[in-house]
Amino acid sequence: MFADRVAAGKALAEAVAQLRLTDPLVVALPRGGVPVGHEVAQRLGAPLDVLIVRKLGAPGHAELAMGAIVGGAAPQTVFNPEVMESLRPSPEHVEAEIRREQAELARREAVYAADHPPLDVHGRTVVVVDDGLATGATAEAALRGLRQAGAAKLVLAVPVGAAEAVNRLEAVADTVVCLSVPFRFEAVGQWYSDFRQVSDEEVIALLRSRKNGGKASR
């Protein structure tokens, strides 16, 4: 159990620091992954960027990801085969979800890029950070998108994750750092005492603080 995302980020940062990465770039998944990624970037002395990934909700189970879409230079759509096989969503539902989440993805990219232009990942070691892995669909979309954009090495770093998601993503990332893989995993939020929603304003403030080399006010 982590007190909050900042505490989780500090613990995760120490584990990532043990990898002794050369000139890494930290890419956090908004919004919940940004406070975690901020701590990792600060510990590594690395730039912090964001990659917008939107979950595609399953029919009748909005919190269950049937897949995800990722923005950036190489947009990707990744589906969760187990969920797709189990629930068999209609093509109309899938298309509607993609359209809806593409609109939100575009909105967030415009909001964040206005103050923080995207960093070039080509040839870089990229540490992808989120606050946890449930199905792993959003992280997988991010990893595949960054690989397509030319990242040289991908490290996935999360405080907590479901065993199935961690095992699957070990085949997608070059290295996976996960502090806790609980036996019974239902949702990421159950492993945080404080799991309040992160706002766009908080994301922008954290990005700005790393850009200026300082700490964001909380």
N, CA, C and O of each residue as an XYZ file, in Angstrom:
872
protein
N       0.844     -1.188      0.000
C       0.000      0.000      0.000
C       0.881      1.240      0.000
O       1.778      1.375      0.832
N       0.620      2.142     -0.937
C       1.351      3.402     -1.015
C       0.480      4.521     -0.469
O      -0.739      4.504     -0.642
N       1.105      5.502      0.197
C       0.352      6.618      0.747
C      -0.330      7.407     -0.356
O      -1.517      7.720     -0.257
N       0.411      7.730     -1.403
C      -0.125      8.459     -2.551
C       0.834      8.281     -3.726
O       1.803      7.528     -3.636
N       0.560      8.970     -4.818
C       1.390      8.800     -6.010
C       2.804      9.354     -5.826
O       3.756      8.841     -6.413
N       2.935     10.385     -5.022
C       4.273     10.946     -4.781
C       5.134      9.949     -4.020
O       6.292      9.727     -4.372
N       4.570      9.349     -2.979
C       5.315      8.349     -2.212
C       5.671      7.149     -3.091
O       6.779      6.618     -3.016
N       4.726      6.736     -3.915
C       4.994      5.621     -4.828
C       6.095      5.989     -5.812
O       6.956      5.167     -6.126
N       6.065      7.230     -6.296
C       7.075      7.681     -7.236
C       8.467      7.705     -6.641
O       9.437      7.344     -7.308
N       8.572      8.127     -5.397
C       9.875      8.164     -4.731
C      10.445      6.752     -4.582
O      11.634      6.531     -4.815
N       9.603      5.809     -4.198
C      10.061      4.422     -4.063
C      10.444      3.842     -5.428
O      11.463      3.164     -5.562
N       9.626      4.115     -6.421
C       9.905      3.606     -7.772
C      11.185      4.220     -8.321
O      11.963      3.545     -8.995
N      11.404      5.498     -8.033
C      12.592      6.193     -8.535
C      13.873      5.521     -8.064
O      14.836      5.417     -8.824
N      13.890      5.065     -6.821
C      15.094      4.410     -6.300
C      15.360      3.103     -7.034
O      16.512      2.759     -7.300
N      14.301      2.377     -7.360
C      14.472      1.114     -8.085
C      14.961      1.367     -9.506
O      15.835      0.650     -9.994
N      14.410      2.371    -10.172
C      14.841      2.683    -11.538
C      16.277      3.191    -11.545
O      17.034      2.908    -12.474
N      16.652      3.942    -10.510
C      18.016      4.471    -10.441
C      19.050      3.346    -10.413
O      20.181      3.531    -10.861
N      18.664      2.185     -9.889
C      19.595      1.052     -9.819
C      19.951      0.510    -11.206
O      20.935     -0.215    -11.354
N      19.157      0.856    -12.220
C      19.446      0.398    -13.578
C      20.605      1.157    -14.205
O      21.188      0.705    -15.191
N      20.944      2.323    -13.630
C      22.061      3.149    -14.121
C      21.926      3.418    -15.624
O      22.833      3.138    -16.409
N      20.791      3.957    -15.991
C      20.519      4.263    -17.390
C      21.318      5.491    -17.838
O      21.568      6.403    -17.050
N      21.707      5.500    -19.094
C      22.466      6.614    -19.654
C      21.532      7.581    -20.374
O      20.860      7.209    -21.336
N      21.498      8.830    -19.896
C      20.734      9.910    -20.523
C      19.296      9.496    -20.836
O      18.873      9.576    -21.989
N      18.529      9.049    -19.818
C      17.166      8.605    -20.096
C      16.188      9.773    -20.237
O      16.457     10.893    -19.802
N      15.065      9.479    -20.846
C      13.926     10.389    -20.927
C      12.759      9.692    -20.231
O      12.456      8.537    -20.532
N      12.106     10.386    -19.306
C      10.962      9.815    -18.601
C       9.682     10.272    -19.285
O       9.459     11.469    -19.465
N       8.846      9.319    -19.662
C       7.561      9.608    -20.291
C       6.466      9.048    -19.395
O       6.374      7.836    -19.201
N       5.639      9.929    -18.851
C       4.566      9.519    -17.946
C       3.243      9.460    -18.689
O       3.034     10.185    -19.661
N       2.350      8.590    -18.223
C       1.032      8.445    -18.817
C       0.026      9.253    -18.004
O      -0.265      8.910    -16.858
N      -0.511     10.334    -18.596
C      -1.469     11.185    -17.870
C      -2.776     10.445    -17.638
O      -3.137      9.532    -18.381
N      -3.479     10.863    -16.584
C      -2.937     11.891    -15.712
C      -2.262     11.296    -14.474
O      -1.329     11.880    -13.922
N      -2.749     10.125    -14.048
C      -2.253      9.553    -12.798
C      -0.783      9.210    -12.779
O      -0.163      9.203    -11.715
N      -0.207      8.924    -13.944
C       1.206      8.558    -13.974
C       2.148      9.730    -13.859
O       3.342      9.535    -13.630
N       1.646     10.957    -14.012
C       2.541     12.109    -14.038
C       3.168     12.420    -12.680
O       4.375     12.659    -12.634
N       2.416     12.432    -11.558
C       3.082     12.644    -10.269
C       4.128     11.563     -9.964
O       5.156     11.853     -9.353
N       3.873     10.330    -10.383
C       4.836      9.243    -10.202
C       6.063      9.491    -11.081
O       7.202      9.402    -10.621
N       5.809      9.800    -12.342
C       6.903     10.057    -13.276
C       7.738     11.260    -12.904
O       8.944     11.287    -13.151
N       7.101     12.259    -12.309
C       7.838     13.453    -11.875
C       8.913     13.084    -10.864
O      10.037     13.581    -10.937
N       8.571     12.214     -9.923
C       9.551     11.798     -8.909
C      10.681     10.988     -9.539
O      11.842     11.135     -9.157
N      10.340     10.133    -10.504
C      11.363      9.342    -11.180
C      12.301     10.250    -11.972
O      13.521     10.101    -11.906
N      11.727     11.190    -12.719
C      12.542     12.110    -13.513
C      13.446     12.955    -12.628
O      14.604     13.203    -12.963
N      12.909     13.394    -11.504
C      13.697     14.223    -10.593
C      14.879     13.444    -10.020
O      15.982     13.976     -9.902
N      14.643     12.183     -9.667
C      15.710     11.346     -9.111
C      16.786     11.065    -10.147
O      17.972     11.023     -9.820
N      16.375     10.872    -11.401
C      17.327     10.550    -12.462
C      17.963     11.796    -13.076
O      18.920     11.693    -13.843
N      17.432     12.967    -12.741
C      17.897     14.187    -13.391
C      17.551     14.193    -14.872
O      18.314     14.691    -15.700
N      16.384     13.629    -15.196
C      15.988     13.424    -16.592
C      14.851     14.354    -16.988
O      14.108     14.825    -16.127
N      14.706     14.623    -18.282
C      13.535     15.370    -18.758
C      12.273     14.549    -18.531
O      12.312     13.319    -18.501
N      11.153     15.250    -18.372
C       9.859     14.595    -18.189
C       8.931     14.996    -19.326
O       8.763     16.182    -19.611
N       8.337     14.013    -19.967
C       7.358     14.261    -21.015
C       6.127     13.418    -20.719
O       6.140     12.580    -19.817
N       5.069     13.642    -21.478
C       3.859     12.836    -21.335
C       3.497     12.236    -22.693
O       3.832     12.787    -23.742
N       2.818     11.114    -22.650
C       2.276     10.493    -23.851
C       0.815     10.196    -23.554
O       0.495      9.469    -22.614
N      -0.058     10.762    -24.361
C      -1.487     10.634    -24.100
C      -1.970      9.272    -24.583
O      -1.840      8.931    -25.759
N      -2.524      8.508    -23.661
C      -3.087      7.196    -23.969
C      -4.490      7.161    -23.384
O      -4.691      7.518    -22.224
N      -5.445      6.737    -24.172
C      -6.835      6.689    -23.725
C      -7.361      5.263    -23.774
O      -7.235      4.564    -24.779
N      -7.953      4.856    -22.661
C      -8.529      3.526    -22.554
C      -9.821      3.436    -23.360
O     -10.617      4.375    -23.372
N     -10.026      2.316    -24.027
C     -11.272      2.035    -24.729
C     -12.130      1.153    -23.827
O     -11.808     -0.014    -23.606
N     -13.218      1.711    -23.309
C     -14.051      0.993    -22.351
C     -14.882     -0.110    -22.977
O     -15.425      0.044    -24.071
N     -14.972     -1.224    -22.268
C     -15.764     -2.359    -22.751
C     -17.255     -2.064    -22.567
O     -17.616     -1.304    -21.668
N     -18.122     -2.643    -23.389
C     -19.567     -2.402    -23.258
C     -20.100     -2.897    -21.915
O     -19.908     -4.051    -21.533
N     -20.781     -1.977    -21.207
C     -21.334     -2.316    -19.904
C     -20.326     -2.340    -18.784
O     -20.692     -2.558    -17.629
N     -19.047     -2.119    -19.102
C     -17.978     -2.129    -18.101
C     -16.974     -1.032    -18.464
O     -15.874     -1.318    -18.937
N     -17.367      0.227    -18.236
C     -16.572      1.362    -18.709
C     -15.152      1.367    -18.154
O     -14.230      1.858    -18.806
N     -14.972      0.818    -16.941
C     -13.648      0.822    -16.326
C     -12.763     -0.318    -16.828
O     -11.558     -0.328    -16.573
N     -13.357     -1.275    -17.541
C     -12.600     -2.404    -18.074
C     -12.105     -2.057    -19.476
O     -12.899     -1.733    -20.360
N     -10.797     -2.126    -19.672
C     -10.223     -1.737    -20.959
C     -10.302     -2.887    -21.956
O      -9.739     -3.959    -21.734
N     -11.006     -2.647    -23.052
C     -10.960     -3.621    -24.147
C      -9.780     -3.306    -25.063
O      -9.444     -4.079    -25.961
N      -9.159     -2.147    -24.814
C      -8.001     -1.730    -25.587
C      -7.641     -0.304    -25.245
O      -8.136      0.245    -24.261
N      -6.778      0.305    -26.052
C      -6.345      1.677    -25.811
C      -5.829      2.277    -27.104
O      -5.413      1.565    -28.018
N      -5.863      3.617    -27.163
C      -5.266      4.326    -28.287
C      -4.208      5.267    -27.733
O      -4.338      5.773    -26.618
N      -3.159      5.498    -28.519
C      -2.058      6.344    -28.084
C      -1.790      7.384    -29.162
O      -1.840      7.087    -30.355
N      -1.505      8.604    -28.727
C      -1.208      9.683    -29.659
C       0.274      9.748    -29.962
O       0.964      8.728    -29.960
N       0.763     10.956    -30.224
C       2.175     11.126    -30.524
C       2.467     10.956    -32.005
O       1.563     10.980    -32.840
N       3.758     10.782    -32.316
C       4.200     10.726    -33.708
C       3.743      9.457    -34.428
O       3.595      9.455    -35.650
N       3.518      8.374    -33.670
C       3.112      7.106    -34.288
C       1.876      6.561    -33.569
O       2.003      5.674    -32.725
N       0.684      7.074    -33.886
C      -0.538      6.632    -33.196
C      -0.739      5.124    -33.304
O      -0.470      4.515    -34.339
N      -1.219      4.537    -32.207
C      -1.429      3.094    -32.156
C      -2.782      2.792    -31.527
O      -3.249      3.534    -30.663
N      -3.410      1.707    -31.959
C      -4.586      1.162    -31.288
C      -4.255     -0.275    -30.912
O      -3.891     -1.085    -31.764
N      -4.387     -0.582    -29.618
C      -4.061     -1.920    -29.107
C      -5.297     -2.474    -28.418
O      -5.914     -1.787    -27.604
N      -5.667     -3.715    -28.736
C      -6.826     -4.341    -28.117
C      -6.396     -5.432    -27.140
O      -5.376     -6.094    -27.330
N      -7.201     -5.601    -26.090
C      -6.978     -6.656    -25.110
C      -7.683     -7.918    -25.617
O      -8.913     -7.976    -25.590
N      -6.938     -8.929    -26.079
C      -7.577    -10.093    -26.712
C      -8.513    -10.854    -25.783
O      -9.542    -11.366    -26.225
N      -8.162    -10.933    -24.481
C      -9.021    -11.665    -23.552
C     -10.378    -10.988    -23.397
O     -11.415    -11.651    -23.408
N     -10.365     -9.654    -23.252
C     -11.618     -8.914    -23.087
C     -12.438     -8.949    -24.372
O     -13.657     -9.110    -24.329
N     -11.772     -8.800    -25.512
C     -12.492     -8.817    -26.787
C     -13.155    -10.170    -27.018
O     -14.278    -10.238    -27.517
N     -12.464    -11.240    -26.657
C     -13.007    -12.587    -26.844
C     -14.149    -12.857    -25.873
O     -15.137    -13.501    -26.225
N     -14.003    -12.357    -24.639
C     -15.006    -12.618    -23.612
C     -16.299    -11.838    -23.841
O     -17.389    -12.403    -23.754
N     -16.182    -10.541    -24.132
C     -17.366     -9.684    -24.234
C     -17.853     -9.488    -25.662
O     -19.002     -9.100    -25.873
N     -16.997     -9.748    -26.646
C     -17.366     -9.610    -28.052
C     -18.136     -8.310    -28.330
O     -19.302     -8.353    -28.723
N     -17.490     -7.163    -28.129
C     -18.181     -5.890    -28.374
C     -18.522     -5.732    -29.860
O     -17.798     -6.213    -30.733
N     -19.629     -5.056    -30.124
C     -20.048     -4.849    -31.503
C     -19.098     -3.876    -32.205
O     -18.478     -3.036    -31.553
N     -18.982     -3.987    -33.524
C     -18.146     -3.025    -34.271
C     -18.590     -1.592    -34.031
O     -17.760     -0.683    -34.003
N     -19.896     -1.377    -33.858
C     -20.406     -0.032    -33.609
C     -19.907      0.512    -32.280
O     -19.554      1.687    -32.181
N     -19.875     -0.344    -31.250
C     -19.373      0.096    -29.951
C     -17.882      0.429    -30.036
O     -17.434      1.442    -29.499
N     -17.128     -0.420    -30.704
C     -15.684     -0.199    -30.834
C     -15.410      1.110    -31.563
O     -14.575      1.903    -31.128
N     -16.110      1.336    -32.667
C     -15.896      2.552    -33.451
C     -16.279      3.795    -32.659
O     -15.593      4.814    -32.725
N     -17.387      3.708    -31.903
C     -17.827      4.858    -31.106
C     -16.821      5.176    -30.007
O     -16.533      6.343    -29.743
N     -16.291      4.146    -29.372
C     -15.287      4.358    -28.331
C     -14.028      4.999    -28.894
O     -13.463      5.912    -28.292
N     -13.595      4.515    -30.052
C     -12.386      5.073    -30.667
C     -12.594      6.537    -31.013
O     -11.717      7.362    -30.756
N     -13.744      6.876    -31.593
C     -14.017      8.277    -31.946
C     -14.039      9.160    -30.704
O     -13.468     10.251    -30.692
N     -14.710      8.673    -29.655
C     -14.830      9.472    -28.426
C     -13.469      9.705    -27.788
O     -13.153     10.823    -27.381
N     -12.666      8.654    -27.699
C     -11.371      8.783    -27.036
C     -10.357      9.527    -27.902
O      -9.453     10.172    -27.371
N     -10.491      9.448    -29.220
C      -9.622     10.245    -30.089
C      -9.856     11.734    -29.862
O      -8.914     12.526    -29.892
N     -11.109     12.114    -29.634
C     -11.424     13.524    -29.378
C     -10.793     13.987    -28.069
O     -10.236     15.082    -28.003
N     -10.877     13.159    -27.024
C     -10.271     13.531    -25.740
C      -8.751     13.520    -25.836
O      -8.088     14.359    -25.226
N      -8.197     12.589    -26.588
C      -6.754     12.534    -26.792
C      -6.264     13.819    -27.460
O      -5.266     14.407    -27.042
N      -6.977     14.244    -28.500
C      -6.596     15.477    -29.201
C      -6.695     16.685    -28.277
O      -5.840     17.570    -28.314
N      -7.745     16.724    -27.440
C      -7.905     17.842    -26.512
C      -6.738     17.926    -25.545
O      -6.180     19.001    -25.324
N      -6.372     16.783    -24.966
C      -5.277     16.790    -23.986
C      -3.938     17.110    -24.636
O      -3.119     17.822    -24.055
N      -3.712     16.591    -25.835
C      -2.457     16.916    -26.517
C      -2.347     18.418    -26.740
O      -1.271     18.994    -26.581
N      -3.461     19.054    -27.110
C      -3.448     20.500    -27.334
C      -3.188     21.252    -26.032
O      -2.447     22.235    -26.025
N      -3.786     20.806    -24.937
C      -3.617     21.464    -23.638
C      -2.179     21.344    -23.154
O      -1.587     22.340    -22.738
N      -1.606     20.148    -23.200
C      -0.268     19.938    -22.656
C       0.814     20.505    -23.575
O       1.794     21.074    -23.095
N       0.645     20.354    -24.898
C       1.675     20.797    -25.836
C       1.779     22.314    -25.906
O       2.819     22.843    -26.299
N       0.709     23.025    -25.527
C       0.746     24.481    -25.575
C       1.842     25.032    -24.667
O       2.460     26.051    -24.977
N       2.078     24.355    -23.547
C       3.097     24.819    -22.603
C       4.355     23.954    -22.630
O       5.415     24.368    -22.159
N       4.226     22.741    -23.191
C       5.323     21.777    -23.120
C       5.399     20.998    -24.428
O       4.825     19.913    -24.520
N       6.094     21.520    -25.445
C       6.204     20.805    -26.727
C       6.778     19.406    -26.524
O       7.669     19.224    -25.694
N       6.285     18.414    -27.266
C       6.768     17.033    -27.106
C       8.269     16.918    -27.349
O       8.826     17.611    -28.200
N       8.914     16.035    -26.589
C      10.336     15.789    -26.745
C      10.557     14.658    -27.763
O       9.707     13.783    -27.927
N      11.696     14.692    -28.432
C      12.016     13.688    -29.445
C      12.556     12.430    -28.761
O      13.547     12.495    -28.033
N      11.908     11.289    -28.995
C      12.324     10.041    -28.352
C      13.257      9.221    -29.237
O      13.774      8.195    -28.797
N      13.480      9.654    -30.475
C      14.269      8.855    -31.412
C      15.687      8.616    -30.878
O      16.413      9.554    -30.550
N      16.057      7.333    -30.801
C      17.386      6.965    -30.339
C      17.591      7.074    -28.848
O      18.711      6.884    -28.374
N      16.545      7.375    -28.086
C      16.686      7.588    -26.652
C      16.289      6.353    -25.845
O      15.524      5.509    -26.311
N      16.818      6.266    -24.639
C      16.314      5.328    -23.642
C      15.131      5.997    -22.964
O      15.278      7.067    -22.373
N      13.964      5.380    -23.045
C      12.734      5.985    -22.532
C      12.189      5.146    -21.383
O      12.003      3.937    -21.514
N      11.939      5.803    -20.259
C      11.326      5.166    -19.102
C       9.854      5.557    -19.092
O       9.515      6.720    -18.870
N       8.981      4.581    -19.334
C       7.540      4.821    -19.361
C       6.987      4.562    -17.957
O       7.175      3.484    -17.393
N       6.308      5.559    -17.406
C       5.852      5.478    -16.017
C       4.341      5.651    -15.942
O       3.775      6.543    -16.575
N       3.692      4.784    -15.158
C       2.276      4.947    -14.829
C       2.115      4.655    -13.343
O       3.051      4.200    -12.686
N       0.912      4.922    -12.815
C       0.705      4.689    -11.383
C       0.361      3.246    -11.077
O       0.256      2.875     -9.908
N       0.181      2.417    -12.106
C      -0.079      1.002    -11.897
C      -0.563      0.336    -13.170
O      -0.920      1.003    -14.141
N      -0.571     -0.991    -13.153
C      -1.027     -1.780    -14.303
C      -2.192     -2.661    -13.875
O      -2.064     -3.459    -12.947
N      -3.322     -2.516    -14.550
C      -4.435     -3.427    -14.335
C      -4.458     -4.412    -15.504
O      -3.928     -5.517    -15.387
N      -5.061     -4.027    -16.623
C      -4.998     -4.882    -17.821
C      -3.690     -4.671    -18.576
O      -3.238     -5.559    -19.298
N      -3.077     -3.491    -18.411
C      -1.845     -3.185    -19.129
C      -2.067     -2.659    -20.534
O      -1.103     -2.449    -21.270
N      -3.324     -2.441    -20.924
C      -3.620     -2.022    -22.295
C      -3.045     -0.646    -22.607
O      -2.479     -0.442    -23.681
N      -3.183      0.302    -21.681
C      -2.673      1.644    -21.953
C      -1.150      1.646    -22.023
O      -0.573      2.300    -22.891
N      -0.500      0.926    -21.125
C       0.960      0.866    -21.151
C       1.456      0.178    -22.417
O       2.458      0.597    -22.996
N       0.768     -0.870    -22.850
C       1.186     -1.558    -24.074
C       1.065     -0.639    -25.280
O       1.947     -0.621    -26.139
N      -0.018      0.123    -25.352
C      -0.187      1.065    -26.447
C       0.929      2.097    -26.444
O       1.471      2.442    -27.494
N       1.271      2.588    -25.254
C       2.347      3.574    -25.140
C       3.679      2.995    -25.593
O       4.411      3.632    -26.350
N       3.990      1.805    -25.139
C       5.262      1.169    -25.500
C       5.366      0.939    -27.004
O       6.409      1.203    -27.603
N       4.302      0.455    -27.609
C       4.335      0.188    -29.048
C       4.437      1.491    -29.841
O       5.124      1.549    -30.861
N       3.754      2.531    -29.373
C       3.847      3.814    -30.039
C       5.241      4.407    -29.959
O       5.736      4.963    -30.939
N       5.876      4.297    -28.806
C       7.235      4.816    -28.639
C       8.240      4.017    -29.451
O       9.199      4.576    -29.982
N       8.025      2.716    -29.547
C       8.908      1.887    -30.366
C       8.811      2.310    -31.833
O       9.819      2.406    -32.533
N       7.589      2.560    -32.277
C       7.382      3.010    -33.649
C       8.019      4.383    -33.880
O       8.466      4.687    -34.987
N       8.059      5.209    -32.834
C       8.633      6.550    -32.948
C      10.155      6.547    -32.885
O      10.781      7.600    -33.012
N      10.763      5.365    -32.690
C      12.219      5.257    -32.760
C      12.958      5.197    -31.451
O      14.177      5.361    -31.434
N      12.261      4.966    -30.338
C      12.964      4.824    -29.054
C      13.930      3.649    -29.129
O      13.587      2.589    -29.652
N      15.156      3.842    -28.597
C      16.178      2.801    -28.688
C      15.997      1.725    -27.622
O      16.246      0.547    -27.880
N      15.569      2.122    -26.433
C      15.380      1.179    -25.323
C      14.183      1.627    -24.521
O      14.026      2.817    -24.247
N      13.323      0.672    -24.136
C      12.108      0.984    -23.392
C      12.120      0.296    -22.037
O      12.263     -0.923    -21.940
N      11.968      1.099    -20.997
C      11.841      0.599    -19.635
C      10.447      0.967    -19.142
O      10.079      2.142    -19.151
N       9.683     -0.006    -18.720
C       8.376      0.256    -18.123
C       8.531      0.219    -16.613
O       9.038     -0.758    -16.062
N       8.096      1.283    -15.937
C       8.259      1.371    -14.484
C       6.929      1.735    -13.835
O       6.340      2.771    -14.142
N       6.465      0.875    -12.936
C       5.210      1.108    -12.227
C       5.358      0.666    -10.771
O       6.133     -0.245    -10.478
N       4.624      1.302     -9.858
C       4.696      0.875     -8.460
C       4.024     -0.473     -8.207
O       4.496     -1.258     -7.385
N       2.915     -0.746     -8.916
C       2.146     -1.959     -8.643
C       1.486     -2.427     -9.933
O       1.146     -1.619    -10.797
N       1.306     -3.751    -10.053
C       0.686     -4.258    -11.268
C       0.140     -5.661    -11.098
O       0.604     -6.432    -10.258
N      -0.851     -5.975    -11.909
C      -1.389     -7.336    -11.954
C      -0.374     -8.255    -12.632
O       0.274     -7.862    -13.602
N      -0.241     -9.468    -12.122
C       0.777    -10.389    -12.619
C       0.637    -10.648    -14.118
O       1.633    -10.686    -14.840
N      -0.608    -10.828    -14.588
C      -0.816    -11.122    -16.004
C      -0.316     -9.980    -16.884
O       0.315    -10.208    -17.916
N      -0.608     -8.742    -16.461
C      -0.183     -7.580    -17.247
C       1.334     -7.430    -17.223
O       1.947     -7.146    -18.252
N       1.935     -7.616    -16.065
C       3.390     -7.494    -15.948
C       4.074     -8.532    -16.827
O       5.016     -8.215    -17.553
N       3.602     -9.764    -16.761
C       4.213    -10.832    -17.556
C       4.086    -10.562    -19.051
O       5.032    -10.784    -19.807
N       2.913    -10.080    -19.481
C       2.717     -9.825    -20.901
C       3.605     -8.681    -21.393
O       4.148     -8.749    -22.496
N       3.754     -7.643    -20.590
C       4.510     -6.468    -21.028
C       6.017     -6.677    -20.953
O       6.774     -5.878    -21.504
N       6.461     -7.723    -20.290
C       7.886     -8.054    -20.315
C       8.334     -8.433    -21.722
O       9.521     -8.373    -22.044
N       7.377     -8.822    -22.553
C       7.701     -9.154    -23.942
C       7.625     -7.940    -24.855
O       8.019     -8.013    -26.019
N       7.124     -6.828    -24.341
C       6.973     -5.605    -25.140
C       8.059     -4.593    -24.796
O       8.639     -3.975    -25.688
N       8.337     -4.421    -23.498
C       9.403     -3.521    -23.053
C      10.722     -4.284    -22.988
O      10.730     -5.514    -22.953
N      11.822     -3.563    -22.973
C      13.129     -4.198    -22.790
C      13.346     -4.578    -21.328
O      13.978     -5.591    -21.029
N      12.815     -3.754    -20.419
C      12.921     -4.005    -18.989
C      11.634     -3.552    -18.321
O      11.083     -2.511    -18.680
N      11.147     -4.321    -17.353
C       9.982     -3.931    -16.568
C      10.395     -3.844    -15.102
O      10.950     -4.792    -14.546
N      10.119     -2.696    -14.482
C      10.346     -2.500    -13.052
C       8.980     -2.345    -12.403
O       8.275     -1.373    -12.676
N       8.596     -3.283    -11.550
C       7.318     -3.233    -10.835
C       7.595     -3.572     -9.378
O       8.061     -4.670     -9.070
N       7.312     -2.636     -8.484
C       7.665     -2.826     -7.075
C       6.826     -3.893     -6.393
O       7.317     -4.593     -5.507
N       5.569     -4.026     -6.793
C       4.673     -4.961     -6.123
C       3.753     -5.634     -7.131
O       3.116     -4.971     -7.950
N       3.693     -6.972     -7.060
C       2.784     -7.748     -7.910
C       1.902     -8.573     -6.962
O       2.206     -9.732     -6.680
N       0.811     -7.971     -6.474
C      -0.034     -8.646     -5.484
C      -0.686     -9.902     -6.037
O      -0.970     -9.997     -7.231
N      -0.917    -10.855     -5.161
C      -1.563    -12.104     -5.561
C      -2.996    -11.844     -6.002
O      -3.452    -12.381     -7.011
N      -3.705    -11.012     -5.235
C      -5.085    -10.659     -5.587
C      -5.103     -9.197     -6.013
O      -4.867     -8.300     -5.204
N      -5.380     -8.972     -7.269
C      -5.349     -7.622     -7.825
C      -6.680     -7.332     -8.490
O      -7.076     -8.029     -9.424
N      -7.379     -6.296     -8.010
C      -8.661     -5.918     -8.599
C      -8.589     -4.582     -9.324
O      -9.152     -4.432    -10.409
N      -7.899     -3.610     -8.731
C      -7.790     -2.279     -9.332
C      -6.560     -1.593     -8.779
O      -6.123     -1.887     -7.666
N      -6.000     -0.674     -9.559
C      -4.801      0.052     -9.119
C      -5.078      0.841     -7.848
O      -4.251      0.865     -6.937
N      -6.237      1.485     -7.783
C      -6.551      2.355     -6.659
C      -6.578      1.673     -5.304
O      -6.402      2.334     -4.280
N      -6.794      0.365     -5.276
C      -6.856     -0.326     -3.986
C      -5.504     -0.373     -3.283
O      -5.435     -0.696     -2.097
N      -4.418     -0.051     -4.011
C      -3.081     -0.103     -3.427
C      -2.553      1.274     -3.036
O      -1.369      1.437     -2.740
N      -3.455      2.272     -3.041
C      -3.109      3.628     -2.620
C      -4.075      4.100     -1.540
O      -5.287      3.928     -1.663
N      -3.529      4.698     -0.477
C      -4.401      5.314      0.534
C      -5.095      6.540     -0.039
O      -6.274      6.775      0.228
N      -4.366      7.315     -0.824
C      -4.900      8.513     -1.479
C      -4.764      8.318     -2.980
O      -3.656      8.336     -3.517
N      -5.902      8.130     -3.661
C      -5.882      7.898     -5.104
C      -6.799      8.904     -5.794
O      -7.520      8.568     -6.734
N      -6.758     10.138     -5.311
C      -7.611     11.167     -5.888
C      -7.221     11.439     -7.334
O      -6.087     11.192     -7.743
N      -8.176     11.949     -8.100
C      -7.942     12.229     -9.519
C      -6.936     13.367     -9.675
O      -6.945     14.328     -8.906
N      -6.075     13.246    -10.675
C      -5.096     14.282    -10.994
C      -5.688     15.182    -12.074
O      -6.257     14.690    -13.048
N      -5.556     16.502    -11.905
C      -6.136     17.456    -12.851
C      -5.157     17.806    -13.964
O      -3.957     17.561    -13.845
N      -5.677     18.381    -15.047
C      -4.822     18.881    -16.121
C      -3.860     19.940    -15.595
O      -2.701     19.994    -16.006
N      -4.341     20.774    -14.690
C      -3.508     21.834    -14.133
C      -2.317     21.268    -13.366
O      -1.210     21.802    -13.440
N      -2.553     20.186    -12.633
C      -1.446     19.537    -11.915
C      -0.429     18.948    -12.879
O       0.777     19.040    -12.649
N      -0.911     18.346    -13.953
C      -0.016     17.778    -14.964
C       0.871     18.871    -15.558
O       2.086     18.703    -15.665
N       0.263     19.980    -15.939
C       1.017     21.087    -16.537
C       2.040     21.642    -15.555
O       3.167     21.952    -15.942
N       1.656     21.769    -14.286
C       2.577     22.293    -13.275
C       3.773     21.365    -13.077
O       4.900     21.835    -12.920
N       3.542     20.064    -13.083
C       4.631     19.111    -12.910
C       5.560     19.098    -14.118
O       6.778     19.014    -13.965
N       4.995     19.180    -15.307
C       5.823     19.256    -16.512
C       6.675     20.523    -16.490
O       7.859     20.495    -16.823
N       6.061     21.619    -16.096
C       6.781     22.894    -16.062
C       7.904     22.853    -15.029
O       8.980     23.409    -15.249
N       7.649     22.197    -13.913
C       8.669     22.152    -12.858
C       9.903     21.387    -13.302
O      11.026     21.772    -12.976
N       9.702     20.288    -14.056
C      10.857     19.540    -14.557
C      11.576     20.316    -15.656
O      12.800     20.254    -15.770
N      10.816     21.039    -16.456
C      11.409     21.856    -17.516
C      12.318     22.919    -16.913
O      13.361     23.250    -17.477
N      11.908     23.458    -15.745
C      12.686     24.494    -15.073
C      13.688     23.918    -14.078
O      14.441     24.661    -13.448
N      13.698     22.586    -13.938
C      14.665     21.944    -13.049
C      14.318     22.031    -11.585
O      15.173     21.776    -10.737
N      13.069     22.390    -11.255
C      12.706     22.542     -9.859
C      11.552     21.642     -9.465
O      11.194     20.715    -10.193
N      10.979     21.920     -8.317
C       9.875     21.147     -7.796
C       8.578     21.906     -8.009
O       8.541     23.132     -7.903
N       7.521     21.177     -8.308
C       6.203     21.806     -8.430
C       5.615     22.010     -7.056
O       5.843     21.212     -6.146
N       4.861     23.076     -6.906
C       4.177     23.292     -5.630
C       2.992     22.376     -5.562
O       2.306     22.148     -6.559
N       2.747     21.844     -4.366
C       1.608     20.936     -4.197
C       0.699     21.482     -3.108
O      -0.326     20.875     -2.798
